[in-house]
Amino acid sequence: MRSAGLAEYTSDLLDLLHVLGRLVRLEAKQADLLARICDGPLLSAGELEAAGAFALPKTASGKGKKGAKSSAGQDDLFQG
């Protein structure tokens, strides 16, 4: 039973190393994407609101977008 735990640990470690290796290989592309995003135009709150970016999705209970209160005071983030 002990060797099964060690094999699982080794497998998890190899998976982690694989993911880290892929992230390192993607770093240049990620840096380029971030630079292009940061250099892009800024959108105003009005433009985002008109595009529906602040609309809350319907929940399983059927409660709608408007009138639903955020649990963490997130609505305050979007107040002018």
VMD Tcl script that draws the C-alpha trace (Angstrom):
set ca {
  {0.00 0.00 0.00}
  {2.88 2.32 0.73}
  {4.32 1.97 -2.77}
  {0.92 2.87 -4.30}
  {0.99 6.15 -2.39}
  {4.53 6.84 -3.55}
  {3.58 6.07 -7.17}
  {0.63 8.46 -6.95}
  {2.85 11.14 -5.43}
  {5.42 10.64 -8.19}
  {2.72 10.84 -10.85}
  {1.34 14.06 -9.34}
  {4.84 15.55 -9.20}
  {5.48 14.68 -12.85}
  {2.13 16.25 -13.82}
  {3.06 19.42 -11.96}
  {6.47 19.57 -13.62}
  {4.84 19.11 -17.01}
  {2.42 22.00 -16.38}
  {5.24 24.23 -15.12}
  {7.32 23.40 -18.18}
  {4.46 24.35 -20.49}
  {3.93 27.63 -18.63}
  {7.62 28.49 -18.99}
  {7.44 27.81 -22.74}
  {4.35 30.04 -23.02}
  {5.86 32.94 -21.03}
  {6.94 34.96 -24.09}
  {3.50 34.63 -25.69}
  {1.82 35.54 -22.40}
  {4.04 38.62 -22.02}
  {3.22 39.71 -25.58}
  {-0.51 39.25 -25.00}
  {-0.38 41.24 -21.76}
  {1.53 44.05 -23.49}
  {-1.04 44.19 -26.31}
  {-3.90 44.27 -23.81}
  {-2.26 47.03 -21.74}
  {-1.49 49.07 -24.87}
  {-5.07 48.75 -26.13}
  {-7.87 51.25 -25.68}
  {-9.59 51.75 -22.35}
  {-13.36 51.42 -22.18}
  {-15.47 53.68 -20.01}
  {-17.90 52.30 -17.46}
  {-20.72 53.55 -19.70}
  {-19.40 51.58 -22.68}
  {-19.02 48.46 -20.57}
  {-22.50 48.85 -19.13}
  {-23.99 49.36 -22.61}
  {-22.26 46.15 -23.71}
  {-23.81 44.26 -20.77}
  {-20.53 43.62 -18.97}
  {-22.05 44.38 -15.55}
  {-25.17 42.28 -16.01}
  {-25.46 39.42 -13.56}
  {-26.28 36.00 -15.01}
  {-29.56 34.34 -14.11}
  {-29.20 31.93 -11.23}
  {-30.69 28.48 -10.87}
  {-33.42 29.95 -8.67}
  {-34.51 32.15 -11.58}
  {-33.63 35.46 -9.94}
  {-32.76 38.05 -12.54}
  {-29.96 40.39 -13.32}
  {-31.33 43.57 -11.77}
  {-32.14 43.68 -8.09}
  {-29.82 40.83 -7.19}
  {-27.45 42.03 -4.49}
  {-23.83 41.04 -4.51}
  {-22.74 39.23 -1.36}
  {-19.33 40.89 -1.09}
  {-20.24 44.50 -1.81}
  {-18.96 44.15 -5.37}
  {-21.60 46.62 -6.58}
  {-19.53 49.33 -4.87}
  {-16.69 48.70 -7.32}
  {-18.77 50.08 -10.16}
  {-20.12 53.19 -8.52}
  {-18.75 56.45 -9.92}
}
mol new
graphics top color blue
foreach p $ca { graphics top sphere $p radius 0.5 }
foreach p [lrange $ca 0 end-1] q [lrange $ca 1 end] { graphics top cylinder $p $q radius 0.2 }
display resetview
